[in-house]
Amino acid sequence: MHLARAVDCRAVIMYGGREHSWQSGYSCNENLNTYVDCAPCWKWNDCDYERKCMQTITVEMVVEAVERILADTRAVAADTITLCGSCVNHK
């Protein structure tokens, strides 16, 4: 994910349940999230639920995401973040 972004290349990222794309993803990517009750769990290996979060991402979902990326001919834009409006240092 990070290497693809470093060279301005889109990628399909399967997030599953360890974390969600809004926490670390890039907007130019096709980020596949699943929202199960146990996520985000922040676990690297252990799972009490047989990786239900990853099982909900289907082959069809991945293929469709790849097709969307291949069809998108726009240049990869810079990611932006929204900062809170109440902090003086963020304005």
Biopython code that builds the backbone (N, CA, C, O; Angstrom):
import numpy as np
from Bio.PDB.StructureBuilder import StructureBuilder

atoms = [
    (1, "MET", "N", (0.834, -1.183, 0.000)),
    (1, "MET", "CA", (0.000, 0.000, 0.000)),
    (1, "MET", "C", (0.880, 1.248, 0.000)),
    (1, "MET", "O", (0.686, 2.149, -0.816)),
    (2, "HIS", "N", (1.837, 1.297, 0.907)),
    (2, "HIS", "CA", (2.670, 2.497, 1.013)),
    (2, "HIS", "C", (3.640, 2.608, -0.169)),
    (2, "HIS", "O", (3.910, 3.710, -0.645)),
    (3, "LEU", "N", (4.157, 1.489, -0.636)),
    (3, "LEU", "CA", (5.059, 1.526, -1.789)),
    (3, "LEU", "C", (4.314, 1.957, -3.046)),
    (3, "LEU", "O", (4.840, 2.736, -3.841)),
    (4, "ALA", "N", (3.100, 1.459, -3.234)),
    (4, "ALA", "CA", (2.301, 1.861, -4.385)),
    (4, "ALA", "C", (2.051, 3.370, -4.342)),
    (4, "ALA", "O", (2.179, 4.055, -5.356)),
    (5, "ARG", "N", (1.699, 3.870, -3.182)),
    (5, "ARG", "CA", (1.412, 5.302, -3.040)),
    (5, "ARG", "C", (2.665, 6.136, -3.270)),
    (5, "ARG", "O", (2.588, 7.235, -3.820)),
    (6, "ALA", "N", (3.820, 5.619, -2.852)),
    (6, "ALA", "CA", (5.075, 6.353, -3.010)),
    (6, "ALA", "C", (5.429, 6.583, -4.473)),
    (6, "ALA", "O", (6.132, 7.539, -4.801)),
    (7, "VAL", "N", (4.946, 5.713, -5.352)),
    (7, "VAL", "CA", (5.218, 5.866, -6.783)),
    (7, "VAL", "C", (3.956, 6.236, -7.553)),
    (7, "VAL", "O", (3.858, 5.986, -8.755)),
    (8, "ASP", "N", (2.990, 6.832, -6.856)),
    (8, "ASP", "CA", (1.742, 7.312, -7.457)),
    (8, "ASP", "C", (1.004, 6.232, -8.232)),
    (8, "ASP", "O", (0.559, 6.454, -9.358)),
    (9, "CYS", "N", (0.880, 5.084, -7.629)),
    (9, "CYS", "CA", (0.184, 3.952, -8.236)),
    (9, "CYS", "C", (-0.996, 3.561, -7.349)),
    (9, "CYS", "O", (-0.850, 3.436, -6.133)),
    (10, "ARG", "N", (-2.148, 3.372, -7.953)),
    (10, "ARG", "CA", (-3.313, 2.938, -7.193)),
    (10, "ARG", "C", (-3.173, 1.467, -6.818)),
    (10, "ARG", "O", (-2.440, 0.721, -7.468)),
    (11, "ALA", "N", (-3.877, 1.054, -5.770)),
    (11, "ALA", "CA", (-3.832, -0.340, -5.323)),
    (11, "ALA", "C", (-5.181, -0.732, -4.738)),
    (11, "ALA", "O", (-5.958, 0.119, -4.306)),
    (12, "VAL", "N", (-5.442, -2.016, -4.733)),
    (12, "VAL", "CA", (-6.607, -2.560, -4.037)),
    (12, "VAL", "C", (-6.103, -3.052, -2.688)),
    (12, "VAL", "O", (-5.201, -3.887, -2.618)),
    (13, "ILE", "N", (-6.687, -2.533, -1.629)),
    (13, "ILE", "CA", (-6.250, -2.878, -0.281)),
    (13, "ILE", "C", (-7.402, -3.544, 0.456)),
    (13, "ILE", "O", (-8.493, -2.983, 0.560)),
    (14, "MET", "N", (-7.154, -4.732, 0.959)),
    (14, "MET", "CA", (-8.160, -5.467, 1.735)),
    (14, "MET", "C", (-7.874, -5.219, 3.210)),
    (14, "MET", "O", (-6.926, -5.765, 3.775)),
    (15, "TYR", "N", (-8.691, -4.406, 3.808)),
    (15, "TYR", "CA", (-8.458, -4.029, 5.197)),
    (15, "TYR", "C", (-8.928, -5.073, 6.195)),
    (15, "TYR", "O", (-8.287, -5.262, 7.228)),
    (16, "GLY", "N", (-10.004, -5.741, 5.920)),
    (16, "GLY", "CA", (-10.494, -6.695, 6.902)),
    (16, "GLY", "C", (-10.871, -5.980, 8.177)),
    (16, "GLY", "O", (-11.584, -4.977, 8.141)),
    (17, "GLY", "N", (-10.403, -6.483, 9.304)),
    (17, "GLY", "CA", (-10.847, -5.907, 10.563)),
    (17, "GLY", "C", (-9.776, -5.397, 11.498)),
    (17, "GLY", "O", (-10.104, -4.845, 12.548)),
    (18, "ARG", "N", (-8.506, -5.559, 11.160)),
    (18, "ARG", "CA", (-7.461, -5.077, 12.057)),
    (18, "ARG", "C", (-7.583, -3.574, 12.253)),
    (18, "ARG", "O", (-7.501, -3.073, 13.374)),
    (19, "GLU", "N", (-7.775, -2.878, 11.173)),
    (19, "GLU", "CA", (-7.998, -1.433, 11.200)),
    (19, "GLU", "C", (-8.875, -1.075, 10.013)),
    (19, "GLU", "O", (-9.122, -1.914, 9.147)),
    (20, "HIS", "N", (-9.340, 0.149, 9.966)),
    (20, "HIS", "CA", (-10.181, 0.599, 8.860)),
    (20, "HIS", "C", (-9.404, 1.571, 7.982)),
    (20, "HIS", "O", (-8.421, 2.169, 8.418)),
    (21, "SER", "N", (-9.846, 1.718, 6.767)),
    (21, "SER", "CA", (-9.110, 2.556, 5.817)),
    (21, "SER", "C", (-9.055, 4.023, 6.241)),
    (21, "SER", "O", (-8.093, 4.714, 5.907)),
    (22, "TRP", "N", (-10.039, 4.507, 6.952)),
    (22, "TRP", "CA", (-10.000, 5.913, 7.368)),
    (22, "TRP", "C", (-8.863, 6.156, 8.357)),
    (22, "TRP", "O", (-8.481, 7.300, 8.602)),
    (23, "GLN", "N", (-8.323, 5.073, 8.924)),
    (23, "GLN", "CA", (-7.237, 5.213, 9.892)),
    (23, "GLN", "C", (-5.860, 5.232, 9.239)),
    (23, "GLN", "O", (-4.924, 5.807, 9.794)),
    (24, "SER", "N", (-5.724, 4.620, 8.084)),
    (24, "SER", "CA", (-4.394, 4.575, 7.479)),
    (24, "SER", "C", (-4.404, 4.511, 5.960)),
    (24, "SER", "O", (-3.342, 4.412, 5.346)),
    (25, "GLY", "N", (-5.566, 4.565, 5.346)),
    (25, "GLY", "CA", (-5.648, 4.363, 3.900)),
    (25, "GLY", "C", (-5.382, 5.612, 3.089)),
    (25, "GLY", "O", (-5.326, 6.726, 3.610)),
    (26, "TYR", "N", (-5.221, 5.390, 1.806)),
    (26, "TYR", "CA", (-5.038, 6.477, 0.855)),
    (26, "TYR", "C", (-6.289, 6.566, -0.008)),
    (26, "TYR", "O", (-6.833, 5.550, -0.441)),
    (27, "SER", "N", (-6.731, 7.775, -0.248)),
    (27, "SER", "CA", (-7.992, 7.977, -0.967)),
    (27, "SER", "C", (-7.928, 7.529, -2.423)),
    (27, "SER", "O", (-8.970, 7.247, -3.016)),
    (28, "CYS", "N", (-6.756, 7.456, -3.009)),
    (28, "CYS", "CA", (-6.646, 7.035, -4.407)),
    (28, "CYS", "C", (-6.817, 5.525, -4.567)),
    (28, "CYS", "O", (-7.052, 5.046, -5.676)),
    (29, "ASN", "N", (-6.704, 4.778, -3.482)),
    (29, "ASN", "CA", (-6.817, 3.320, -3.547)),
    (29, "ASN", "C", (-8.263, 2.861, -3.488)),
    (29, "ASN", "O", (-9.153, 3.609, -3.084)),
    (30, "GLU", "N", (-8.477, 1.641, -3.890)),
    (30, "GLU", "CA", (-9.748, 0.970, -3.662)),
    (30, "GLU", "C", (-9.591, 0.236, -2.338)),
    (30, "GLU", "O", (-9.002, -0.843, -2.283)),
    (31, "ASN", "N", (-10.117, 0.821, -1.283)),
    (31, "ASN", "CA", (-9.986, 0.269, 0.062)),
    (31, "ASN", "C", (-11.211, -0.564, 0.396)),
    (31, "ASN", "O", (-12.323, -0.044, 0.487)),
    (32, "LEU", "N", (-10.999, -1.864, 0.578)),
    (32, "LEU", "CA", (-12.094, -2.771, 0.891)),
    (32, "LEU", "C", (-12.149, -2.972, 2.396)),
    (32, "LEU", "O", (-11.268, -3.594, 2.988)),
    (33, "ASN", "N", (-13.190, -2.437, 2.997)),
    (33, "ASN", "CA", (-13.391, -2.534, 4.441)),
    (33, "ASN", "C", (-14.499, -3.520, 4.748)),
    (33, "ASN", "O", (-15.391, -3.744, 3.930)),
    (34, "THR", "N", (-14.439, -4.098, 5.911)),
    (34, "THR", "CA", (-15.569, -4.855, 6.435)),
    (34, "THR", "C", (-15.847, -4.333, 7.830)),
    (34, "THR", "O", (-14.933, -3.980, 8.576)),
    (35, "TYR", "N", (-17.101, -4.291, 8.162)),
    (35, "TYR", "CA", (-17.489, -3.743, 9.451)),
    (35, "TYR", "C", (-18.196, -4.829, 10.250)),
    (35, "TYR", "O", (-19.416, -4.981, 10.185)),
    (36, "VAL", "N", (-17.410, -5.571, 10.995)),
    (36, "VAL", "CA", (-17.950, -6.610, 11.867)),
    (36, "VAL", "C", (-17.833, -6.123, 13.310)),
    (36, "VAL", "O", (-17.067, -5.205, 13.603)),
    (37, "ASP", "N", (-18.582, -6.731, 14.190)),
    (37, "ASP", "CA", (-18.647, -6.260, 15.573)),
    (37, "ASP", "C", (-17.299, -6.223, 16.287)),
    (37, "ASP", "O", (-17.087, -5.385, 17.164)),
    (38, "CYS", "N", (-16.399, -7.112, 15.924)),
    (38, "CYS", "CA", (-15.118, -7.200, 16.620)),
    (38, "CYS", "C", (-14.047, -6.279, 16.038)),
    (38, "CYS", "O", (-12.916, -6.272, 16.523)),
    (39, "ALA", "N", (-14.379, -5.516, 15.024)),
    (39, "ALA", "CA", (-13.379, -4.684, 14.358)),
    (39, "ALA", "C", (-13.560, -3.210, 14.686)),
    (39, "ALA", "O", (-14.690, -2.777, 14.913)),
    (40, "PRO", "N", (-12.509, -2.437, 14.719)),
    (40, "PRO", "CA", (-11.135, -2.869, 14.543)),
    (40, "PRO", "C", (-10.593, -3.523, 15.815)),
    (40, "PRO", "O", (-10.860, -3.070, 16.928)),
    (41, "CYS", "N", (-9.846, -4.571, 15.629)),
    (41, "CYS", "CA", (-9.330, -5.329, 16.773)),
    (41, "CYS", "C", (-7.871, -5.024, 17.063)),
    (41, "CYS", "O", (-7.414, -5.236, 18.186)),
    (42, "TRP", "N", (-7.133, -4.535, 16.082)),
    (42, "TRP", "CA", (-5.711, -4.209, 16.184)),
    (42, "TRP", "C", (-4.834, -5.430, 16.475)),
    (42, "TRP", "O", (-3.708, -5.285, 16.952)),
    (43, "LYS", "N", (-5.333, -6.604, 16.195)),
    (43, "LYS", "CA", (-4.545, -7.821, 16.409)),
    (43, "LYS", "C", (-3.802, -8.184, 15.132)),
    (43, "LYS", "O", (-4.344, -8.057, 14.034)),
    (44, "TRP", "N", (-2.567, -8.634, 15.275)),
    (44, "TRP", "CA", (-1.768, -9.029, 14.124)),
    (44, "TRP", "C", (-2.059, -10.465, 13.707)),
    (44, "TRP", "O", (-2.148, -10.751, 12.513)),
    (45, "ASN", "N", (-2.206, -11.359, 14.655)),
    (45, "ASN", "CA", (-2.335, -12.769, 14.308)),
    (45, "ASN", "C", (-3.536, -13.465, 14.952)),
    (45, "ASN", "O", (-4.270, -14.186, 14.276)),
    (46, "ASP", "N", (-3.734, -13.257, 16.221)),
    (46, "ASP", "CA", (-4.808, -13.958, 16.929)),
    (46, "ASP", "C", (-6.175, -13.478, 16.485)),
    (46, "ASP", "O", (-6.374, -12.288, 16.240)),
    (47, "CYS", "N", (-7.116, -14.403, 16.380)),
    (47, "CYS", "CA", (-8.494, -14.042, 16.056)),
    (47, "CYS", "C", (-9.425, -15.053, 16.698)),
    (47, "CYS", "O", (-9.303, -16.258, 16.477)),
    (48, "ASP", "N", (-10.348, -14.556, 17.489)),
    (48, "ASP", "CA", (-11.330, -15.418, 18.145)),
    (48, "ASP", "C", (-12.531, -15.708, 17.253)),
    (48, "ASP", "O", (-13.425, -16.454, 17.653)),
    (49, "TYR", "N", (-12.569, -15.134, 16.053)),
    (49, "TYR", "CA", (-13.754, -15.236, 15.195)),
    (49, "TYR", "C", (-13.449, -15.791, 13.801)),
    (49, "TYR", "O", (-14.182, -15.520, 12.850)),
    (50, "GLU", "N", (-12.379, -16.560, 13.684)),
    (50, "GLU", "CA", (-12.000, -17.213, 12.432)),
    (50, "GLU", "C", (-11.861, -16.234, 11.267)),
    (50, "GLU", "O", (-12.217, -16.546, 10.131)),
    (51, "ARG", "N", (-11.347, -15.069, 11.564)),
    (51, "ARG", "CA", (-11.124, -14.017, 10.572)),
    (51, "ARG", "C", (-12.364, -13.712, 9.726)),
    (51, "ARG", "O", (-12.298, -13.597, 8.502)),
    (52, "LYS", "N", (-13.468, -13.590, 10.411)),
    (52, "LYS", "CA", (-14.746, -13.271, 9.761)),
    (52, "LYS", "C", (-14.633, -12.010, 8.907)),
    (52, "LYS", "O", (-15.247, -11.913, 7.845)),
    (53, "CYS", "N", (-13.859, -11.067, 9.371)),
    (53, "CYS", "CA", (-13.696, -9.807, 8.642)),
    (53, "CYS", "C", (-13.091, -10.029, 7.264)),
    (53, "CYS", "O", (-13.496, -9.374, 6.304)),
    (54, "MET", "N", (-12.142, -10.927, 7.147)),
    (54, "MET", "CA", (-11.527, -11.200, 5.849)),
    (54, "MET", "C", (-12.410, -12.093, 4.986)),
    (54, "MET", "O", (-12.390, -11.993, 3.759)),
    (55, "GLN", "N", (-13.175, -12.957, 5.619)),
    (55, "GLN", "CA", (-14.043, -13.860, 4.872)),
    (55, "GLN", "C", (-15.179, -13.120, 4.173)),
    (55, "GLN", "O", (-15.738, -13.623, 3.199)),
    (56, "THR", "N", (-15.521, -11.939, 4.659)),
    (56, "THR", "CA", (-16.608, -11.188, 4.035)),
    (56, "THR", "C", (-16.161, -10.438, 2.782)),
    (56, "THR", "O", (-16.998, -9.936, 2.032)),
    (57, "ILE", "N", (-14.856, -10.356, 2.550)),
    (57, "ILE", "CA", (-14.342, -9.755, 1.314)),
    (57, "ILE", "C", (-14.283, -10.865, 0.279)),
    (57, "ILE", "O", (-13.496, -11.804, 0.401)),
    (58, "THR", "N", (-15.117, -10.748, -0.734)),
    (58, "THR", "CA", (-15.239, -11.815, -1.722)),
    (58, "THR", "C", (-14.296, -11.593, -2.911)),
    (58, "THR", "O", (-13.796, -10.489, -3.131)),
    (59, "VAL", "N", (-14.070, -12.652, -3.658)),
    (59, "VAL", "CA", (-13.290, -12.554, -4.885)),
    (59, "VAL", "C", (-13.930, -11.542, -5.830)),
    (59, "VAL", "O", (-13.230, -10.758, -6.470)),
    (60, "GLU", "N", (-15.242, -11.561, -5.915)),
    (60, "GLU", "CA", (-15.963, -10.628, -6.788)),
    (60, "GLU", "C", (-15.703, -9.179, -6.373)),
    (60, "GLU", "O", (-15.537, -8.309, -7.228)),
    (61, "MET", "N", (-15.667, -8.920, -5.082)),
    (61, "MET", "CA", (-15.391, -7.560, -4.606)),
    (61, "MET", "C", (-14.000, -7.102, -5.041)),
    (61, "MET", "O", (-13.819, -5.959, -5.460)),
    (62, "VAL", "N", (-13.030, -7.993, -4.940)),
    (62, "VAL", "CA", (-11.658, -7.660, -5.319)),
    (62, "VAL", "C", (-11.563, -7.427, -6.831)),
    (62, "VAL", "O", (-10.951, -6.453, -7.270)),
    (63, "VAL", "N", (-12.156, -8.304, -7.614)),
    (63, "VAL", "CA", (-12.126, -8.156, -9.074)),
    (63, "VAL", "C", (-12.785, -6.842, -9.486)),
    (63, "VAL", "O", (-12.254, -6.130, -10.339)),
    (64, "GLU", "N", (-13.925, -6.512, -8.899)),
    (64, "GLU", "CA", (-14.602, -5.255, -9.224)),
    (64, "GLU", "C", (-13.728, -4.055, -8.866)),
    (64, "GLU", "O", (-13.683, -3.075, -9.609)),
    (65, "ALA", "N", (-13.039, -4.129, -7.737)),
    (65, "ALA", "CA", (-12.153, -3.042, -7.324)),
    (65, "ALA", "C", (-10.987, -2.891, -8.296)),
    (65, "ALA", "O", (-10.618, -1.770, -8.646)),
    (66, "VAL", "N", (-10.408, -3.997, -8.733)),
    (66, "VAL", "CA", (-9.319, -3.949, -9.716)),
    (66, "VAL", "C", (-9.829, -3.335, -11.015)),
    (66, "VAL", "O", (-9.143, -2.512, -11.621)),
    (67, "GLU", "N", (-11.014, -3.723, -11.442)),
    (67, "GLU", "CA", (-11.576, -3.165, -12.679)),
    (67, "GLU", "C", (-11.809, -1.663, -12.558)),
    (67, "GLU", "O", (-11.596, -0.928, -13.523)),
    (68, "ARG", "N", (-12.242, -1.196, -11.390)),
    (68, "ARG", "CA", (-12.429, 0.252, -11.192)),
    (68, "ARG", "C", (-11.097, 0.983, -11.297)),
    (68, "ARG", "O", (-11.020, 2.053, -11.901)),
    (69, "ILE", "N", (-10.061, 0.419, -10.719)),
    (69, "ILE", "CA", (-8.737, 1.054, -10.781)),
    (69, "ILE", "C", (-8.236, 1.107, -12.219)),
    (69, "ILE", "O", (-7.714, 2.131, -12.662)),
    (70, "LEU", "N", (-8.392, 0.016, -12.938)),
    (70, "LEU", "CA", (-7.927, -0.024, -14.321)),
    (70, "LEU", "C", (-8.686, 0.956, -15.211)),
    (70, "LEU", "O", (-8.134, 1.473, -16.183)),
    (71, "ALA", "N", (-9.943, 1.209, -14.881)),
    (71, "ALA", "CA", (-10.763, 2.124, -15.675)),
    (71, "ALA", "C", (-10.502, 3.592, -15.329)),
    (71, "ALA", "O", (-10.856, 4.479, -16.105)),
    (72, "ASP", "N", (-9.894, 3.853, -14.190)),
    (72, "ASP", "CA", (-9.659, 5.224, -13.726)),
    (72, "ASP", "C", (-8.361, 5.748, -14.324)),
    (72, "ASP", "O", (-7.275, 5.327, -13.926)),
    (73, "THR", "N", (-8.472, 6.653, -15.267)),
    (73, "THR", "CA", (-7.286, 7.176, -15.952)),
    (73, "THR", "C", (-6.811, 8.513, -15.397)),
    (73, "THR", "O", (-5.852, 9.098, -15.901)),
    (74, "ARG", "N", (-7.481, 8.987, -14.366)),
    (74, "ARG", "CA", (-7.055, 10.263, -13.772)),
    (74, "ARG", "C", (-5.702, 10.105, -13.088)),
    (74, "ARG", "O", (-5.338, 9.013, -12.652)),
    (75, "ALA", "N", (-4.969, 11.198, -13.002)),
    (75, "ALA", "CA", (-3.705, 11.193, -12.266)),
    (75, "ALA", "C", (-3.991, 10.973, -10.786)),
    (75, "ALA", "O", (-5.046, 11.361, -10.283)),
    (76, "VAL", "N", (-3.068, 10.366, -10.115)),
    (76, "VAL", "CA", (-3.217, 10.150, -8.671)),
    (76, "VAL", "C", (-2.981, 11.478, -7.974)),
    (76, "VAL", "O", (-1.902, 12.062, -8.074)),
    (77, "ALA", "N", (-3.999, 11.948, -7.270)),
    (77, "ALA", "CA", (-3.918, 13.242, -6.591)),
    (77, "ALA", "C", (-3.316, 13.088, -5.205)),
    (77, "ALA", "O", (-3.287, 11.994, -4.641)),
    (78, "ALA", "N", (-2.844, 14.185, -4.675)),
    (78, "ALA", "CA", (-2.311, 14.187, -3.317)),
    (78, "ALA", "C", (-3.441, 13.966, -2.333)),
    (78, "ALA", "O", (-4.545, 14.476, -2.524)),
    (79, "ASP", "N", (-3.171, 13.204, -1.276)),
    (79, "ASP", "CA", (-4.161, 13.020, -0.219)),
    (79, "ASP", "C", (-4.210, 14.273, 0.632)),
    (79, "ASP", "O", (-3.189, 14.922, 0.862)),
    (80, "THR", "N", (-5.387, 14.605, 1.090)),
    (80, "THR", "CA", (-5.549, 15.746, 1.981)),
    (80, "THR", "C", (-6.194, 15.272, 3.271)),
    (80, "THR", "O", (-6.863, 14.240, 3.300)),
    (81, "ILE", "N", (-5.992, 16.015, 4.314)),
    (81, "ILE", "CA", (-6.634, 15.701, 5.589)),
    (81, "ILE", "C", (-7.440, 16.904, 6.036)),
    (81, "ILE", "O", (-7.139, 18.042, 5.676)),
    (82, "THR", "N", (-8.453, 16.641, 6.814)),
    (82, "THR", "CA", (-9.271, 17.719, 7.367)),
    (82, "THR", "C", (-8.886, 17.885, 8.828)),
    (82, "THR", "O", (-8.976, 16.941, 9.612)),
    (83, "LEU", "N", (-8.464, 19.070, 9.184)),
    (83, "LEU", "CA", (-8.092, 19.355, 10.546)),
    (83, "LEU", "C", (-9.237, 20.045, 11.250)),
    (83, "LEU", "O", (-10.106, 20.635, 10.607)),
    (84, "CYS", "N", (-9.242, 19.973, 12.562)),
    (84, "CYS", "CA", (-10.317, 20.595, 13.319)),
    (84, "CYS", "C", (-10.270, 22.117, 13.117)),
    (84, "CYS", "O", (-9.193, 22.694, 12.967)),
    (85, "GLY", "N", (-11.406, 22.740, 13.113)),
    (85, "GLY", "CA", (-11.474, 24.173, 12.886)),
    (85, "GLY", "C", (-11.227, 25.003, 14.137)),
    (85, "GLY", "O", (-11.091, 26.224, 14.057)),
    (86, "SER", "N", (-11.171, 24.352, 15.281)),
    (86, "SER", "CA", (-11.047, 25.125, 16.516)),
    (86, "SER", "C", (-9.602, 25.351, 16.951)),
    (86, "SER", "O", (-9.351, 26.186, 17.820)),
    (87, "CYS", "N", (-8.656, 24.634, 16.373)),
    (87, "CYS", "CA", (-7.252, 24.806, 16.755)),
    (87, "CYS", "C", (-6.609, 25.924, 15.942)),
    (87, "CYS", "O", (-6.660, 25.909, 14.713)),
    (88, "VAL", "N", (-6.018, 26.872, 16.613)),
    (88, "VAL", "CA", (-5.376, 27.979, 15.950)),
    (88, "VAL", "C", (-4.211, 27.484, 15.101)),
    (88, "VAL", "O", (-3.971, 28.009, 14.013)),
    (89, "ASN", "N", (-3.485, 26.481, 15.586)),
    (89, "ASN", "CA", (-2.304, 25.986, 14.883)),
    (89, "ASN", "C", (-2.663, 25.240, 13.611)),
    (89, "ASN", "O", (-1.799, 25.045, 12.757)),
    (90, "HIS", "N", (-3.892, 24.823, 13.460)),
    (90, "HIS", "CA", (-4.300, 24.043, 12.296)),
    (90, "HIS", "C", (-4.871, 24.886, 11.176)),
    (90, "HIS", "O", (-5.185, 24.357, 10.110)),
    (91, "LYS", "N", (-5.012, 26.172, 11.389)),
    (91, "LYS", "CA", (-5.637, 27.027, 10.377)),
    (91, "LYS", "C", (-4.606, 27.533, 9.399)),
    (91, "LYS", "O", (-4.944, 28.270, 8.473)),
]
sb = StructureBuilder()
sb.init_structure("model")
sb.init_model(0)
sb.init_chain("A")
sb.init_seg("    ")
for serial, (resi, resn, name, xyz) in enumerate(atoms, 1):
    if name == "N":
        sb.init_residue(resn, " ", resi, " ")
    sb.init_atom(name, np.array(xyz, "f"), 0.0, 1.0, " ", f" {name:<3s}", serial, name[0])
structure = sb.get_structure()
